[in-house]
Amino acid sequence: MDSKYHYEDIDLNRIIAKSLYFGLLVNIVIPVSLLFVCFFIANSHAITNELGGATDTVLIVFGILSLLEAAFALWWRGRLFDEPMVRSKATLEEDIIAGVSRRSRPIFLVIASISIYGYLFFFLTGHFETAMFFVLFSFIVFQIVRPRYGMARKIVARQMELADKGQFLRD
């Protein structure tokens, strides 16, 4: 089975869609829903600033942690998708679809955890706008990390290359 003759047969839409549904739920639907809860609380209850003078320090720490998590997600994505995902050449497409989906989930959870800093900051200080900023930042990181056609093509090419070399997924 020569890879170059079957590259066009791989459905990139299926590779992208399966992992994207989970990512949309975890990185958009749930964080925005929780942001609406924060908005409701901010408009109906007064939240006192429990941090006092440490507010700026905590914001800087949360910001640095968010940037580190974003960088980690980018690094981890490259590392995970470079390893073999295919069990055999006969199941190449299905293995790639399942592999991309399975390997995207923890990355998407890391990205979603960025928004948690916003919710924590909101409940500690009552600053809704800051919570909104963290949710927006996690959404932007998700947009950068999520699978696209170019990435899917590179993954397929890499997996075919690994399969041609005899490097397969070992469970």
C-alpha positions as CSV (number, residue, x, y, z in Angstrom):
1,M,0.0,0.0,0.0
2,D,1.8,3.1,-1.2
3,S,0.9,6.2,0.8
4,K,1.1,8.7,-2.0
5,Y,-1.8,7.1,-3.8
6,H,-4.1,7.1,-0.9
7,Y,-3.4,10.5,0.7
8,E,-6.3,12.1,-1.1
9,D,-8.7,9.4,0.1
10,I,-8.4,10.6,3.8
11,D,-11.4,12.7,4.9
12,L,-9.9,15.7,6.6
13,N,-13.4,16.9,7.7
14,R,-13.9,13.8,9.9
15,I,-10.4,14.2,11.5
16,I,-11.2,17.8,12.4
17,A,-14.9,17.5,13.3
18,K,-14.6,14.7,15.9
19,S,-12.1,16.5,18.1
20,L,-13.6,19.9,17.4
21,Y,-17.0,19.0,19.0
22,F,-15.4,18.2,22.3
23,G,-13.3,21.4,22.1
24,L,-16.3,23.6,21.4
25,L,-18.1,22.2,24.4
26,V,-15.2,22.4,26.8
27,N,-13.7,25.7,25.6
28,I,-16.7,27.7,24.5
29,V,-20.1,26.4,25.7
30,I,-19.2,25.6,29.3
31,P,-16.9,28.7,29.9
32,V,-19.5,31.1,28.4
33,S,-22.3,29.5,30.4
34,L,-20.3,29.9,33.6
35,L,-19.5,33.5,32.6
36,F,-23.3,34.1,32.3
37,V,-23.6,32.8,35.9
38,C,-20.9,35.3,37.0
39,F,-22.7,38.1,35.1
40,F,-25.9,37.2,36.9
41,I,-24.2,37.1,40.3
42,A,-22.4,40.4,39.6
43,N,-25.7,42.1,38.8
44,S,-27.7,40.7,41.6
45,H,-25.2,40.5,44.5
46,A,-22.3,42.7,45.6
47,I,-19.1,40.8,45.9
48,T,-16.5,42.3,48.1
49,N,-12.8,42.3,47.3
50,E,-11.4,39.7,49.6
51,L,-7.8,40.2,48.3
52,G,-7.5,43.8,49.3
53,G,-4.1,45.1,48.3
54,A,-3.0,41.8,46.8
55,T,-5.5,42.1,43.9
56,D,-2.9,43.2,41.4
57,T,-0.4,40.6,42.5
58,V,-2.9,37.8,42.2
59,L,-4.0,39.1,38.8
60,I,-0.3,39.0,37.6
61,V,0.2,35.5,39.0
62,F,-3.0,34.3,37.2
63,G,-1.9,36.0,34.0
64,I,1.5,34.4,34.1
65,L,0.0,31.0,34.8
66,S,-2.4,31.5,31.9
67,L,0.4,32.4,29.5
68,L,2.4,29.3,30.7
69,E,-0.6,27.1,30.2
70,A,-1.2,28.5,26.7
71,A,2.5,27.9,25.8
72,F,2.3,24.4,27.3
73,A,-0.8,23.6,25.2
74,L,0.9,24.7,22.0
75,W,4.1,22.7,22.8
76,W,2.1,19.6,23.9
77,R,0.0,19.7,20.7
78,G,3.1,19.5,18.6
79,R,4.6,16.8,20.7
80,L,1.5,14.6,20.9
81,F,0.6,14.8,17.2
82,D,4.2,13.9,16.1
83,E,4.0,10.4,17.7
84,P,2.5,7.4,16.0
85,M,-1.3,7.1,16.1
86,V,-1.8,4.3,13.5
87,R,-2.1,0.7,14.4
88,S,-1.8,-0.6,10.8
89,K,-1.9,0.8,7.3
90,A,-5.3,-0.9,6.7
91,T,-6.9,1.2,9.5
92,L,-5.0,4.4,8.8
93,E,-7.9,6.8,8.5
94,E,-9.9,5.5,11.5
95,D,-6.8,5.4,13.6
96,I,-5.9,9.0,12.7
97,I,-9.5,10.2,13.5
98,A,-9.5,8.4,16.9
99,G,-5.9,9.5,17.6
100,V,-6.5,13.2,16.9
101,S,-9.7,13.2,19.0
102,R,-8.1,11.3,21.9
103,R,-5.0,13.5,21.9
104,S,-6.9,16.7,21.6
105,R,-9.0,16.2,24.7
106,P,-6.3,16.8,27.3
107,I,-5.0,19.8,25.4
108,F,-8.5,21.3,25.2
109,L,-8.9,20.7,29.0
110,V,-5.6,22.6,29.7
111,I,-6.9,25.5,27.6
112,A,-10.2,25.5,29.3
113,S,-8.5,25.6,32.7
114,I,-7.3,29.1,31.8
115,S,-10.9,30.4,32.2
116,I,-10.9,29.0,35.7
117,Y,-8.5,31.7,36.8
118,G,-11.1,34.3,35.7
119,Y,-13.8,32.7,37.7
120,L,-11.6,32.5,40.8
121,F,-10.6,36.1,40.4
122,F,-14.2,37.1,40.0
123,F,-15.3,35.3,43.2
124,L,-12.3,36.8,45.1
125,T,-12.6,40.3,43.9
126,G,-16.0,40.8,42.1
127,H,-14.3,42.0,38.9
128,F,-16.5,40.6,36.2
129,E,-14.5,42.2,33.4
130,T,-11.4,40.3,34.4
131,A,-13.2,37.0,34.4
132,M,-14.4,37.9,30.9
133,F,-10.9,38.6,29.8
134,F,-9.6,35.2,31.0
135,V,-12.5,33.4,29.2
136,L,-11.7,35.4,26.1
137,F,-8.0,34.6,26.3
138,S,-8.8,30.8,26.7
139,F,-11.1,31.1,23.6
140,I,-8.2,32.8,21.6
141,V,-5.8,30.0,22.7
142,F,-8.4,27.4,21.6
143,Q,-8.7,29.1,18.2
144,I,-4.9,28.9,17.8
145,V,-4.6,25.3,19.0
146,R,-7.7,23.7,17.4
147,P,-7.2,21.4,14.4
148,R,-7.4,23.0,10.9
149,Y,-7.1,21.6,7.4
150,G,-3.4,22.5,7.2
151,M,-2.7,20.8,10.5
152,A,-4.8,17.8,9.5
153,R,-2.9,17.4,6.3
154,K,0.4,17.5,8.2
155,I,-0.8,14.9,10.7
156,V,-1.9,12.6,7.9
157,A,1.4,13.1,6.1
158,R,3.3,12.4,9.3
159,Q,1.3,9.3,10.2
160,M,1.7,7.9,6.6
161,E,5.5,8.6,6.9
162,L,5.6,6.8,10.2
163,A,3.5,3.9,8.9
164,D,5.8,3.6,5.9
165,K,8.8,3.4,8.2
166,G,7.0,0.7,10.2
167,Q,6.4,2.8,13.3
168,F,2.9,2.1,14.6
169,L,1.0,2.8,17.8
170,R,1.8,0.4,20.6
171,D,-0.8,0.2,23.4
